[in-house]
Amino acid sequence: VKDLLNTCHEVIGDIRNLRSQIKSVEARLKKQEINHETYKKEAEEVLSALKTLEDQLIQTKSESSQDPINYPSMLDDQIAYLYSIVNGQDDRPTEGAYKRFDDLVEAFAVHQETYDEIKEAMVPKLNQNLEKVGLQLIQMER
C-alpha cells in the first residue's frame, strides 16, 4: 500500500513538474516574441489532460478542514486511508483490506496508463515543436 501511495504521489509530482515546464516555455515564447501557434495549441491540450488527470488523483479544491464535506476524497486519499488502517493494526490486514487494495491498484493502473500516454505521445510532440524554434526541451523526470 505504501508503494502504491508513493507511486501515486510521484505521478502527481511529475504532473505538476510538467505543467510548470510547459508554462515556463510559454513565457519564454512570449518573452522572445516567438509566435508558435502549433506549440500553444498542443500545450493547451497537454495542460488540459494533465489537469483532468491530477483532479482524478488528488483533491485540489480542498483548503480547510471543512472542505472534505464539500469535495470528495480522490484516489490518493483513499490509498492513504487504507495505508493508515493497515499500518495501524497489530494483526494481519483483513480480507476486505486486501480486496480494497486490489480495487485501488486497478483504479490507479488506469490513471498510470493515461499519464504514460501523455508522457510518451503528447510531450514528444511538444518537444518536436520546441526543437524547431531552438528552445530547451521539456524534461521527463522519471
Residue, then its C-alpha position, 0 to 999 in steps of 0.5 A: v500500500k505504501d508503494l502504491l501511495n508513493t507511486c501515486h504521489e510521484v505521478i502527481g509530482d511529475i504532473r505538476n513538474l510538467r505543467s510548470q515546464i510547459k508554462s515556463v516555455e510559454a513565457r519564454l515564447k512570449k518573452q522572445e516574441i516567438n509566435h508558435e501557434t502549433y506549440k500553444k495549441e498542443a500545450e493547451e491540450v497537454l495542460s488540459a489532460l494533465k489537469t483532468l488527470e491530477d483532479q482524478l488523483i488528488q483533491t485540489k479544491s480542498e483548503s480547510s478542514q471543512d472542505p472534505i464535506n464539500y469535495p470528495s476524497m480522490l484516489d490518493d486519499q483513499i490509498a492513504y486511508l487504507y495505508s493508515i488502517v493497515n499500518g495501524q493494526d497489530d494483526r494481519p490486514t483483513e480480507g476486505a483490506y486486501k480486496r480494497f487494495d486490489d480495487l485501488v491498484e486497478a483504479f490507479a493502473v488506469h490513471q498510470e496508463t493515461y499519464d504514460e500516454i501523455k508522457e510518451a505521445m503528447v510531450p514528444k510532440l511538444n518537444q518536436n515543436l520546441e526543437k524547431v524554434g531552438l528552445q530547451l526541451i521539456q524534461m521527463e523526470r522519471 
